[in-house]
Amino acid sequence: MTDPLRPPRLVVETREVDPDRDLLAYTDPHSPFAWFRRGDGIVGVGGAVVGYEAGGPFAPARDEDRPSPSDTWRAMAAAAEIDDPLGLPGSGLVAFGALAFDARSASMSRLTVPQAILGRRDGRAWITRVRAVGAELDEPRLEPLPYGPYWSATLGPGALNPAGYQAAVRLALDAIADGEVGKVVLARDLVGTVPAGADLRRLVRALATGYPDTWTYAVDGLIGASPETLVTVSGGSVTARVLAGTFPRGTDAGGDAEASVALSHSAKDLDEHRYAVRSVVDSLRPHTTDLRADDEPFALELPNLWHLATDVAGDLADHASALDLVAALHPTAAVAGTPTDAAIELIRRLEPFDRGRYAGPVGWVDANGDGEWAIALRCAQIGAPPSRRYAEYSDTIPVVAHAGAGIVAGSDPETELLETRVKFRPIVDALA
């Protein structure tokens, strides 16, 4: 891991290449690094030139002895020699990141700069090579690898089975009635195994194909397809998409339209959504000007469900990077609850597991501080986080997946359980 007090000096070179290629085929089959949406994105190739690790969600207390991850990244980027004639989002110096949900998590938060990044956006493609001055690393393989055989995972109930989840929801409703919280997001888990040596790119491709409008990601064995943008920073503009409030899709056109209308008029879901929007707006306001959020949410259509959604946009008012805004935003009410500190404490009491990086920030940041970050939802952690080589396991690799629901006054335990089943569907189907 990189010493934050002595970050390496990097040499970075980006060159344009033929865009007609399968980017995913170039990344490691057993430990892919990838970020895709609507066919565009970036993949990491080769070993880590830089790795920065910290406990919790990457927001340690600032002190003179240990700079924040954002400060470390800013200093490293400022010292780098970067040759990037494209200047596109994702070109030049880029780090992939997956951060823990809870500051008390045993999982580590991590930024990783690979030896090479292949990217494509708006019909243009590039390769970026990165090396640290004075470091010796083998040249990364820059040829596509054929995909391995298809495989499937074995999954079953985890530490919180369906009956236990409904019991936890009832306890959460008691806490809401007592005034402890206004909203809390409770998750449950599925655990299982995948075959050792499985080509995990197949899981990434299945998610990217099935859910093209989501952020499909693979970082340190955390693989998923999230519909929720935590924050995007690009050229001084800041955007976010808040999702809270969920209905399953209807079984036919008429039932689907009814589900959308019912969600848009559900007092319970509208209350849950307002909590989430308020937390994002309050967190972004100190860093932005002209911050805008629609007065009413819209119904966002995904292949398996409807979400209430609100887009938030503004202009950056200070020198905050995407990492700074990630630290300011996380955890939002959409994945924790409100008030935040009380909701986190209640989650620790009611969930009998460590969420790891589930519901934490996942994405990338570049040398300018721009980046795209989602909330790690509809995902599974394959192998032990942040990532261990799969040779440590014998015939199988452990896998754990999580799904949650927002609990507010009026929530029904059985309905919330059904919501988690709908949210599990993308990752469970892809693992199968």
BAGU-324478 format. One record per residue: residue in three letters; x, y, z of N, C-alpha, C in turn. Coordinates in steps of 0.02 Angstrom, whole numbers, plus 50000, padded with zeros to 5 digits. Layout:
N
AlaXYZXYZXYZ
...
# end
This chain:
432
Met500414994050000500005000050000500445006350000
Thr500185011549969500545017849964500595021250032
Asp501185023950047501265027950107500975034850093
Pro500425036950129500115043350114500565049350125
Leu501095048450166501555053950179502085054450125
Arg502185049050085502675049150032502385045849969
Pro501885048849939501585045749879502075045649822
Pro502035040549779502505039949723502395045249670
Arg502895046749632502825051249574502665046849514
Leu502115048649480501865044449426501985047749358
Val502095043449308502135045549239501545042249202
Val501135046449170500505044149142500465046149069
Glu500315041449025500265042848953499625039848926
Thr499205043948894498585041748863498635042548787
Arg498425037448751498415037648678497755034748652
Glu497525037648597496895035448567497005028848530
Val496505024348534496535017848501495875016548466
Asp495855011048430495255008948394494695007548444
Pro494105010648436493575009648486493205003048478
Asp493314999548422492934993348408493274987448442
Arg493174986948508493474981448545493054980048607
Asp493094973948632492764971948694493214973648752
Leu493104979348785493544981548839493594976348894
Leu493024973248910493014968648966493484962748957
Ala493614960948893494054955248879494774956448900
Tyr494954962748913495654964348929495804964049003
Thr495294964249045495414964449117495494957349145
Asp495734956949207495894950449239495254946349248
Pro495234940149221494624936049229494454934649302
His494944934449346494824932449415494794938349463
Ser495004944249441494964950149483494874956249439
Pro494294956649405494204962149356494104968849390
Phe494344974049356494194980949373493814983949314
Ala493204986149326492794988449270492264993449295
Trp492074997949249491555002949263491215004349196
Phe490575002449189490215003149126489525006149136
Arg489305009649084488605011749079488455013049006
Arg487915009848981487705010748912488255009248862
Gly488665004348877489185002148832489845005748837
Asp489855011548871490475015348880490755014148949
Gly491415015148957491695014349024492445013349021
Ile492715010849077493435009649083493545002949116
Val494124999949101494344993749134495074994549154
Gly495264991249209495954991249231496314985049207
Val496944985849188497354980249163498014980149201
Gly498234974249221498874973549255498824974649330
Gly499404974449362499424975349435499324982549455
Ala499304983649522499204990249549499864994149551
Val499874999949518500445004449525500415008049592
Val499805009849611499675013249675499075010049707
Gly499125008749772498545006549810498525010349876
Tyr497965013449891497895017249953497315014149992
Glu497445012150054496955008550094496835012250159
Ala496215012250182496045015350246495435012050275
Gly495355012350340494755009650371494165014150360
Gly493565011250364492955015250358492845017850289
Pro492385022650282492185025150216492625030750188
Phe493275030650203493765035150175493685042250200
Ala493445043150260493395049950287493695050150357
Pro494355048350364494655048550430494725055650454
Ala494755056550519494845063150547495495066150521
Arg495475072450502496075075750477496545077150535
Asp497175075750526497685077550574498345078550537
Glu498825081250571499455082950538499855076650520
Asp499745071250556500135065250545499865060850488
Arg499225061450474498935057050422498445061150379
Pro498645062850318498195066650274497595062450254
Ser497065065850235496475062250211496625058950144
Pro496245053750125496345050750059496275055850002
Ser495815060550010495735065649959496365069949952
Asp496655071850009497275075850007497855071849977
Thr497895065449994498415061149966498345060649890
Trp497735059549867497615059049795497765065649760
Arg497565071149790497695077749760498445078949753
Ala498825077249805499555078249802499875073649750
Met499645067349746499915062649698499765064949626
Ala499155067349615498975069649548499355075849528
Ala499465080349577499825086549561500545085149543
Ala500845079949571501545078349558501635074049496
Ala501095071249470501145066649413501305070349348
Glu501685066949305501805069349237501285066049192
Ile500785069949170500215067149134500215069749063
Asp500205065249016500155066748944499495063848920
Asp498985068048916498305065748899497995070548848
Pro498105069348783497835073848733497075073248724
Leu496765067948752496045067048742495635071348790
Gly495815071148854495455075148903494725073048912
Leu494575066648902493895064048909493795061448980
Pro493165061149005493045058049069493295050849071
Gly493765049449115494045042749121494715041949088
Ser494945046949049495615046549020496115049749068
Gly496755048949054497265051549100497325047249163
Leu497575050249216497675046749279497005045449312
Val496865038949327496225036949357496355031749411
Ala495985032449466495985027249519495285024549526
Phe495225017849530494595014649548494535014549624
Gly493925015049649493825014949721493215010949742
Ala493275007549799492705004249832492795005449906
Leu492305008549938492365010950006491875007450052
Ala492075006450114491655003050163491045007250180
Phe490505003950198489905007450218489985010850286
Asp490275007250334490285009450404491005010550426
Ala491105015850464491775017350490492035011750535
Arg491595007650564491795002150606491874995550568
Ser491784995650502491814989550463492514986450465
Ala492534979750464493174976250458493444976550387
Ser493004978250339493224978950270493614985450261
Met494114985350219494514991250205494234994950145
Ser494275001550147494145005650088494785006150048
Arg494725006449982495325006049942495265009849876
Leu495795013649860495895016549793496445012749759
Thr496355011149694496845007349657496965010649588
Val497605011849573497805014149506498135008249471
Pro497825005449420498134999749385498675002149336
Gln499064997349311499604998949265499345001749199
Ala498754999749180498465002149117497705002649125
Ile497425007549090496695008349089496485008849017
Leu496015004648997495705005048932495025008248940
Gly494855013048897494215016548904493895017948838
Arg493225019248841492845021148781492285025848803
Arg492195031348766491645035948779491475039648715
Asp490835039848699490575043648642490945041948577
Gly491075035448567491365033348504492125033848500
Arg492455036148553493185036648554493455032048608
Ala494045029148596494335024448644495065026248655
Trp495325024048711496015025748729496325020448773
Ile496985020848777497345016848827497795021648865
Thr497795020848931498225024748975498715020049009
Arg499355021649005499875017849039500135021949098
Val500225018649155500445022049216501045018449245
Arg501555022149263502125019149299502355023849353
Ala502625021049406502905024949460503655025549449
Val503905031649455504625032749445505015028749496
Gly505495024749471505915020749515505635013949532
Ala505005012449514504705005949530504805001149472
Glu504854994749488504934989649437504324985149437
Leu503954985249382503384980849373503414977849304
Asp503204971649297503174968549231502674972349188
Glu502794972649123502324975849078501664972149080
Pro501104975749084500454972349087500284969249019
Arg499904963849022499654960748961499124965148930
Leu499214966948867498744971348833498414967848774
Glu498244961448785497894957548735497254954848767
Pro496714954248728496104951448756496184944048772
Leu495864941848824495864934848843495174931748829
Pro495154925748801494504922548790494144921448856
Tyr493494921848854493094920748915493104913448935
Gly493134912248999493104905449025492404902649021
Pro492324896349041491664893149037491154896549082
Tyr490514895649065489984898149107489994894449174
Trp489744897849226489744894849292489144897649330
Ser488984894649387488434897149428488634896749501
Ala488324901049541488454901349613487934897349650
Thr488124895349710487644892349757487504897449812
Leu486864899249821486684904449869486134901949916
Gly486144904449977485634902750026485584908150078
Pro485114907450125485034912550177485674913550217
Gly485784919850237486374921450275486224922150349
Ala486524927150380486434928150452485734930650470
Leu485394933750421484724936350433484244933250382
Asn483904927850403483454924350357482794928250352
Pro482334926250308481714930050299481324931350363
Ala481264926350405480894927450468481274932350513
Gly481934931650516482334936250556482304943350529
Tyr482254944050463482214950750434481554954150454
Gln481014950550451480374953450470480374955350544
Ala480694951250585480754953050656481164959350665
Ala481694960150625482114966250629481714972350607
Val481294971550556480874977150534480394979250590
Arg480114974450626479664976250681480034980050736
Leu480644978050750481044981650800481204988750775
Ala481334989350710481454996050682480845000450687
Leu480254997550676479635001450683479525003650755
Asp479724999550803479695001650874480155007650886
Ala480755007450857481225012950865480955019350833
Ile480615018650776480315024450743479745027350787
Ala479335022850814478785025050857479035028550920
Asp479615026450944479915029551004480285036050989
Gly480315037850924480655044050905481405043550898
Glu481665037350898482395036450893482635038450823
Val482265036550771482435038250702481785039850665
Gly481855043450609481285044450566481255039250511
Lys481855036850491481915031650440482545027750453
Val482535021250439483135017150442483105012150384
Val483665010950353483715006050299484004999650326
Leu483614994350323483834987750347483974983050289
Ala484534979650293484724974850241484714967850269
Arg484674963050223484784955950240485294953150191
Asp485534947150206486084944350167485924937550139
Leu486264935950084486294929250056487024927350052
Val487184921050068487874918850066487924912450024
Gly488524911249998488624905249959489334904849932
Thr489404901449876490064900449846490014900849770
Val490574902449739490654901649666491244897049655
Pro491294893849598491854889249586492524892949585
Ala493034889949614493704892849610493904893349537
Gly494224898849519494444899749451493904902349404
Ala493314904049431492774906549389492974912949354
Asp492784913649292492914919849254492374924949274
Leu492564929449318492084934249345491864939449294
Arg492214939949238492004944549186491324942549159
Arg491154936149163490494933949139489944937049181
Leu490064937649247489574940849292489504948249274
Val490074951549263490054958649244489674959549179
Arg489804955349130489474955949065488724954649069
Ala488534949749110487824948349118487454954349147
Leu487754957649196487444963449227487424969349179
Ala487974970549143487994976149096487504975249039
Thr487404969049018486924967548964486204968048988
Gly486074965349047485394965149073485154971849101
Tyr485624975949124485444982349157485884987949129
Pro485804989549064486274994149031486235001349058
Asp485675003349088485605010149113485875011049183
Thr486125005749214486415006349280487175007049274
Trp487495008449331488225008349334488445001149349
Thr488734997749301488994991049313489734991649333
Tyr489914988549389490584989649417490884983149442
Ala491544982949443491924977449472492564980549501
Val492624980349567493204983249602493364978749661
Asp493954975749661494164971549718493664966049735
Gly493374962849684492904957449696492204959849712
Leu492084966249718491404968949727491114970149658
Ile490594966449640490314966649573489574967749577
Gly489324972649539488614974149542488394978749487
Ala487754980649490487454985249441486994989949479
Ser487244995949494486885000649537486495005749496
Pro485865006849513485485012049478485575018949509
Glu485935019349565485945025649603486625029149599
Thr486615035149567487215039249563487295042849630
Leu487855041649664487995045449724488195052549706
Val488695053249662488895059949638489325059149576
Thr489235063749529489665064349471489935071449470
Val490585072149462490905078749456491255078949389
Ser491095084049349491395084549283491435091949263
Gly492055094449258492165101249234491805106549273
Gly491755105749339491425110749381490685109549392
Ser490395104649359489695102849369489635096949417
Val489115097049458488995091749506488285089149495
Thr488215082549489487545079549483487495073449527
Ala486875071849546486735065849586486035063549567
Arg485905057149576485225054449567485045050749631
Val484495052949661484265050049724483705045149710
Leu483775039049735483255033949729483035031749798
Ala482395031949810482105029249872481355028649860
Gly481075022849877480385021249861480375016349803
Thr480085010449813480145005049765479495001249758
Phe479314999649696478764994949681479014989949629
Pro478814983549634478984978749580478614980449517
Arg478904978549459478574979549395477954975149391
Gly477454977449352476854973449341476984967649294
Thr476534962849294476614956949252476384958049180
Asp476004963449167475804965349100475794972949095
Ala475634975549036475664982849025475204986549072
Gly474594983949081474124987349125474344987249197
Gly474574981349220474814980849289475434984949301
Asp475854985549249476464989449256476304996849264
Ala475824999349224475625006349230475305007649298
Glu474915002949323474615003749389475145003949444
Ala475674999849437476204999749487476565006549488
Ser476695009349429477025015849426476605021349458
Val475965021349444475515026449473475465025449548
Ala475395019149570475345017849642475965020249680
Leu476555019049651477165021249683477185028849687
Ser476985032249633477015039549631476535042849681
His476035038949704475545041749751475575038449821
Ser476095034349832476165030949897476445035749949
Ala476045037350000476265041950052476885039350087
Lys476905032850100477485029850134478115030650092
Asp478075029150027478665029549984478865036849971
Leu478375041349966478545048349957478895051150018
Asp478685049150078479025051250139479745048650140
Glu479835042350123480505039350122480945043150072
His480655044950014481035048349963481245055349985
Arg480795058850018480955065650041481545065650089
Tyr481565060750134482135060250180482785059750140
Ala482785055450088483395054250050483615060450011
Val483135063849979483305069849941483575075249987
Arg483265076150045483485081450091484205080150114
Ser484385073850126485055072450150485585074050097
Val485425072650033485895074149979485965081649969
Val485405085149967485425092349956485795095850014
Asp485655093850075485995096950132486745095750131
Ser486955089850107487675088250104488035091950048
Leu487695092949991488005096149934487995103849938
Arg487505106649973487425113949973488055117749992
Pro488445115650044489045119550061489575119750007
His489545115049959490065114549908489835117049839
Thr489205119449834488935120949768488575127649767
Thr488465130049706488015135649694487485133449645
Asp486935137049644486385135549598486185128149602
Leu486115125649663485935118549673485195117749659
Arg485025112949616484345112049594484115104849605
Ala483505104049629483185097449636482445098249620
Asp482175093749581481465094149563481025093849625
Asp480465097349621480005097449678479685090649690
Glu479555086949636479235080449642479665075149607
Pro479695069149634480095063849602479745061149540
Phe480125057749497479835054249440479915046749451
Ala479525042849415479565035549420480085033049371
Leu480625030149397481165027549356481035020149341
Glu481025018449277480885011549256481535007649249
Leu481595002149286482134997449278481844990749256
Pro482254986049232481974979849207481544975949256
Asn481674976649322481304972549370480904976549421
Leu480964983249420480594987149471480544994449450
Trp480114998149487480055005349482480365008449544
His480715014049534480985017949589480715025149585
Leu480595028249641480525035449642481225038549637
Ala481295043349592481955046149578481925053749574
Thr482445056949598482525064249592483245065649571
Asp483315069749519483975071949497484145078449531
Val484765078949554485025084849587485625087349547
Ala485675093949536486225096649497486435103449524
Gly487065105049516487315111549538488005112849509
Asp488285118549526488965120349505489425120349565
Leu490025117649555490505117249609490725124349630
Ala490685125649695490835132349720491515132749753
Asp491835127149765492485127049797492945122349759
His493485120349789493955115849755493845108549775
Ala493255106949797493115100149819493185095349760
Ser493485089549773493535084249723492945079449731
Ala492895074749684492385069649690492455065849756
Leu493085064549778493185061149841492945065249900
Asp493045071849898492785076149951492025075749955
Leu491705075849897490965075649897490705068749917
Val491075063549898490895056849922490895056549998
Ala491425059350028491485059450101490925063650132
Ala490735069150099490205073450126489525070050121
Leu489405066250068488745063350055488615056850093
His489125052750098489025045950124489005045850201
Pro488525042150231487985038450199487365042850191
Thr487035042350135486415046050124485845042550161
Ala485295046250167484695043250198484425037550157
Ala484595037250092484345031850050484625025050069
Val485225024950101485525018550119485655017750193
Ala485525023050232485625022650305484985024550342
Gly484735030550330484155032950366484275039850392
Thr483835042150436483895048850465483585049050534
Pro483885052750582484545055950578485095050750566
Thr485615052850531486125048050508486445044150564
Asp486705047550615487075044150668486625039250705
Ala486005041250719485545036750754485365030750709
Ala485275031950644485115026450598485685021450594
Ile486305023950591486885019450588486915015150651
Glu486805018250709486805014350771486265009050772
Leu485685010650746485145005750743485305000150695
Ile485615001750638485824996550591486324991850625
Arg486794994550662487284990350697486944985750747
Arg486404988050777486034983850826485624978450793
Leu485324979950736484824975450708485094970950653
Glu485644972850620485924968550568486484964350598
Pro486424957750597486924953450629487514951850583
Phe487744956750545488304955750499488624962450485
Asp489214962250458489574968150434489404969050360
Arg489134974850342488944976050273489544976050225
Gly490144977250252490724977750208490654983850163
Arg490724982850097490664988450051489974988950020
Tyr489514984450038488824985150015488544991850040
Ala488224995549995487925002150009488435007550022
Gly489085005950010489605011050014489735013949945
Pro490155019149940490305022149875490765017749833
Val490625017549768491045013849721491095018049657
Gly491695018549628491765022549567492485024049550
Trp492605029949522493285031849502493375039349509
Val494005041349516494195048349520494795049549476
Asp494835055549444495405056949400495855062349430
Ala496355064249393496855068949418496575075849432
Asn496025077749397495715084149408495235084149467
Gly495135078349498494645077749551493955076149525
Asp493865075649459493225073649431493145066049439
Gly492535063749432492415056549438491685054849438
Glu491555048349436490875045649438490845040649495
Trp490355041649540490285037249598489555035249606
Ala489465028849617488795026149630488775023349701
Ile488185021449722488115017749785488115010349769
Ala488525006549803488614999449788487994995449808
Leu487514995149762486894991349770486864985949717
Arg486384981249724486284975749678486944972249664
Cys487304970549717487994968249710488134962149752
Ala488714959249740488974953749780489714954749790
Gln489954953049849490674953049863490924945849854
Ile491374945049806491634938349791492344938049817
Gly492474933349861493114933149896493104937949954
Ala493624937749994493654942050054493864949050034
Pro493504954250056493704961050039494314963150078
Pro494724967950053494614971249988494744966649929
Ser495194961849934495264956849881495854952349899
Arg495724945949901496264941149910496304936949847
Arg496894934749831496964930549772496574924149782
Tyr496244921849729495794916249737496154909649748
Ala496804909549738497184903549751497174901749825
Glu496984906549868496954905149939496394900149956
Tyr495904899549910495344895049922495454888549884
Ser495124883349905495234876849873494784875949812
Asp494174873549822493744872249765493224877649754
Thr493104881849803492594886949797492834893549826
Ile492484898849808492624905649832491994908049868
Pro492064911049927491464913549961491154919549926
Val490504920049929490144925749900489594927849949
Val489494934349956488954936949998488614942649961
Ala487954942749962487564948049930487084950949982
His486914957349974486464960750020485924964449980
Ala485354965350012484824969649985484454972650045
Gly484234978850038483914982150094483284985850073
Ala482934988350123482324992150113482284997650165
Gly482005003350145481935008850191481315008150234
Ile481415008450300480865007450347480675014250375
Val480035016050368479755022150396479095020250431
Ala478805025050466478165023650498477655021350446
Gly477315015950460476835013150413477115007550371
Ser477765006050376478055000450339477754993850363
Asp477684989250317477424982550332477994977550325
Pro478134973550377478714968950373478704964250313
Glu478124961550296478094956850240478224960450174
Thr477944966550167478054970450106478784972350098
Glu479114974050154479824975850150480254969750132
Leu480064963850157480414957750138480354956550063
Leu479744957450036479644956549964480054961549925
Glu480134967649951480544972549916481274970249912
Thr481524967249965482214964749962482284959149911
Arg481774955049904481804949649854481844952549784
Val481464957849770481494961049705482184964049693
Lys482474967049745483134970249738483694965049732
Phe483604959149759484094953849751484114951149679
Arg483564951949643483484948449580484054949649531
Pro484284955949518484814956749468485444952749483
Ile485694953049543486324949649558486214942149565
Val485644939949592485524932849599485434929549531
Asp485054932849486484964930149419485644929849382
Ala486054934949389486694935049355487164929649383
Leu487154928649447487564923349478487334916449456
Ala486704915849440486434909349419486564907849346
# end
